[in-house]
Amino acid sequence: MNSTKTDAIDVKTFRPDDITLGDAIYAGWRAAQLHDVPDVTPFGRDNIQAMLETPPHGWTGEYFVATVGDEVVGALLLFLPQLDNTHLAHVEGWVHVEHRRMGVGRRLYAHTLDRLRELGRTTLVVRVQDPADADPPAAGPRFADAVGMTCALTEVTRRLQPGEVDTATTDALLADCRARATDYELLQWSDGLDGATPPEHVDDLARLEVRLDTDAPTGDLNMQAREPDPESIRARCERNRLAGIRNFHTAVRHRETGRIVAWTLISSPPSDPGHCWQGITVVDPDHRGKRLGTYVKLENLPYATAMEPSLRVVETNNAGENAHMIAINEALGYRIHGRTHNYQKEV
Ligand SMILES: CC(C)(COP(=O)(O)OP(=O)(O)OC[C@H]1O[C@@H](n2cnc3c(N)ncnc32)[C@H](O)[C@@H]1OP(=O)(O)O)[C@@H](O)C(=O)NCCC(=O)NCCS
């Protein structure tokens, strides 16, 4: 360890609307982001504040800052589900680039364990980025190993660059998908900053969303499936609006039953609207095997590009063993860009 002494590190709570401290914390986080993932533009100060002030639906947030004297050296965010998975805490943390390898991370980790024991939470989960070809190797996974967390699930990050897609292949795929999808009607809408999810879609989307908990591989993560909750769809839309995020959705409705049975979305962040993120893709179990997953994704890309003409990258994460989703993504032109590890610790 070098100069910072762990007993000189103070850890205390902060409020997202604390202007003075908030500016220093944001500046440190932004510098850390630019250092750790230089090809992703960090969210703006106002957008981050909005997301901290409005945690995901049914979750609460507790936020801590580490200081040495007057200087901010790191921060810790705890997100605590209240409606389900009440044994869990999702943790995010960072240390100022100039104060790394001085024990700040260990101090924040010790604080996390103390606070979770006070709260009676027994499992912590942290997502740690591991960009491809990082030089020097990414600190997050090394730190997580050093403090005794276990990697419970590794997701592979892939990127799609529409300009580099083999359109002859994707056009043929789309023609095949359309020919098979005559029992289904295509739906497209945008929400978040662009407005609200159509109310008539909300129940179906809530039902589809929780299929991910049971059907997408979750490795050794100690998580339980949620109950469908239409309010979570409405609340996420509102949270995205506050954070300046636009979401572009494509779904299909089964003509016979009138139910939405496949759904995908791409999100465009305010910091760099052209660097988009692939969100949920899910197909109702009764309608799998009909290329609907490929269909909605193929239809969503030109829709997202029409809505956000600067779109140049779409980034996605899949569990390494999610063979079906990966096969679809590879066919669409997604290529490996790095990894995200989900580390876990029983407290
Ligand atoms: C990961 C992070 C929080 C570590 O903070 P830190 O204050 O530098 O960590 P510490 O000084 O307490 O390091 C504790 C141990 O972790 C390991 N470690 C930390 N960074 C490492 C690196 N870059 N390479 C190898 N080992 C590392 C070492 O074993 C270290 O002990 P040592 O310095 O005595 O050898 C910081 O690098 C960071 O903010 N990274 C980006 C955000 C992130 O990945 N957060 C997720 C954290 S799980």
The ligand as an SDF file (V2000), in Angstrom:
LIG
                    3D

 48 50  0  0  0  0  0  0  0  0999 V2000
  -11.5930   -1.7160   -8.1970 C   0  0  0  0  0  0  0  0  0  0  0  0
  -11.2880   -0.4510   -7.3940 C   0  0  0  0  0  0  0  0  0  0  0  0
  -12.5550   -0.0360   -6.6080 C   0  0  0  0  0  0  0  0  0  0  0  0
  -10.1440   -0.7730   -6.3990 C   0  0  0  0  0  0  0  0  0  0  0  0
   -9.9210    0.3530   -5.5540 O   0  0  0  0  0  0  0  0  0  0  0  0
   -8.5090    0.5490   -4.7980 P   0  0  0  0  0  0  0  0  0  0  0  0
   -8.6980    1.6180   -3.7780 O   0  0  0  0  0  0  0  0  0  0  0  0
   -7.4400    0.7660   -5.7860 O   0  0  0  0  0  0  0  0  0  0  0  0
   -8.3200   -0.8750   -4.0860 O   0  0  0  0  0  0  0  0  0  0  0  0
   -7.3460   -1.2300   -2.8650 P   0  0  0  0  0  0  0  0  0  0  0  0
   -6.1900   -0.2870   -2.8150 O   0  0  0  0  0  0  0  0  0  0  0  0
   -8.1510   -1.3140   -1.6220 O   0  0  0  0  0  0  0  0  0  0  0  0
   -6.8110   -2.6700   -3.3320 O   0  0  0  0  0  0  0  0  0  0  0  0
   -7.0880   -3.8810   -2.6110 C   0  0  0  0  0  0  0  0  0  0  0  0
   -6.4560   -5.0570   -3.3610 C   0  0  0  0  0  0  0  0  0  0  0  0
   -7.1280   -5.3120   -4.5970 O   0  0  0  0  0  0  0  0  0  0  0  0
   -6.1910   -5.7750   -5.5850 C   0  0  0  0  0  0  0  0  0  0  0  0
   -6.1260   -4.8100   -6.6920 N   0  0  0  0  0  0  0  0  0  0  0  0
   -6.7410   -3.6060   -6.7660 C   0  0  0  0  0  0  0  0  0  0  0  0
   -6.4800   -3.0170   -7.9580 N   0  0  0  0  0  0  0  0  0  0  0  0
   -5.6820   -3.8600   -8.6420 C   0  0  0  0  0  0  0  0  0  0  0  0
   -5.0530   -3.8190   -9.9210 C   0  0  0  0  0  0  0  0  0  0  0  0
   -5.1760   -2.7540  -10.7320 N   0  0  0  0  0  0  0  0  0  0  0  0
   -4.2950   -4.8700  -10.3050 N   0  0  0  0  0  0  0  0  0  0  0  0
   -4.1220   -5.9380   -9.5060 C   0  0  0  0  0  0  0  0  0  0  0  0
   -4.6770   -6.0330   -8.2580 N   0  0  0  0  0  0  0  0  0  0  0  0
   -5.4400   -5.0090   -7.8440 C   0  0  0  0  0  0  0  0  0  0  0  0
   -4.8490   -5.8670   -4.8700 C   0  0  0  0  0  0  0  0  0  0  0  0
   -4.7310   -7.1650   -4.3150 O   0  0  0  0  0  0  0  0  0  0  0  0
   -5.0270   -4.8210   -3.7670 C   0  0  0  0  0  0  0  0  0  0  0  0
   -4.1820   -5.0280   -2.6570 O   0  0  0  0  0  0  0  0  0  0  0  0
   -2.6500   -4.4840   -2.7190 P   0  0  0  0  0  0  0  0  0  0  0  0
   -2.6660   -3.0930   -3.3050 O   0  0  0  0  0  0  0  0  0  0  0  0
   -2.2280   -4.4900   -1.2860 O   0  0  0  0  0  0  0  0  0  0  0  0
   -1.9090   -5.4360   -3.6020 O   0  0  0  0  0  0  0  0  0  0  0  0
  -10.8180    0.7100   -8.3090 C   0  0  0  0  0  0  0  0  0  0  0  0
   -9.7500    0.2660   -9.1360 O   0  0  0  0  0  0  0  0  0  0  0  0
  -11.8890    1.2290   -9.2090 C   0  0  0  0  0  0  0  0  0  0  0  0
  -12.5630    2.2000   -8.8540 O   0  0  0  0  0  0  0  0  0  0  0  0
  -12.0910    0.5960  -10.3980 N   0  0  0  0  0  0  0  0  0  0  0  0
  -13.1430    0.9640  -11.3200 C   0  0  0  0  0  0  0  0  0  0  0  0
  -14.5400    0.6540  -10.7640 C   0  0  0  0  0  0  0  0  0  0  0  0
  -14.7410   -0.8170  -10.4530 C   0  0  0  0  0  0  0  0  0  0  0  0
  -14.2630   -1.7310  -11.1250 O   0  0  0  0  0  0  0  0  0  0  0  0
  -15.5320   -1.0590   -9.4170 N   0  0  0  0  0  0  0  0  0  0  0  0
  -15.9320   -2.3940   -9.0080 C   0  0  0  0  0  0  0  0  0  0  0  0
  -15.2510   -2.7740   -7.7590 C   0  0  0  0  0  0  0  0  0  0  0  0
  -15.5180   -4.4990   -7.3540 S   0  0  0  0  0  0  0  0  0  0  0  0
  1  2  1  0
  2  3  1  0
  2  4  1  0
  2 36  1  0
  4  5  1  0
  5  6  1  0
  6  7  2  0
  6  8  1  0
  6  9  1  0
  9 10  1  0
 10 11  2  0
 10 12  1  0
 10 13  1  0
 13 14  1  0
 14 15  1  0
 15 16  1  0
 15 30  1  0
 16 17  1  0
 17 18  1  0
 17 28  1  0
 18 19  1  0
 18 27  1  0
 19 20  2  0
 20 21  1  0
 21 22  1  0
 21 27  2  0
 22 23  1  0
 22 24  2  0
 24 25  1  0
 25 26  2  0
 26 27  1  0
 28 29  1  0
 28 30  1  0
 30 31  1  0
 31 32  1  0
 32 33  2  0
 32 34  1  0
 32 35  1  0
 36 37  1  0
 36 38  1  0
 38 39  2  0
 38 40  1  0
 40 41  1  0
 41 42  1  0
 42 43  1  0
 43 44  2  0
 43 45  1  0
 45 46  1  0
 46 47  1  0
 47 48  1  0
M  END
$$$$
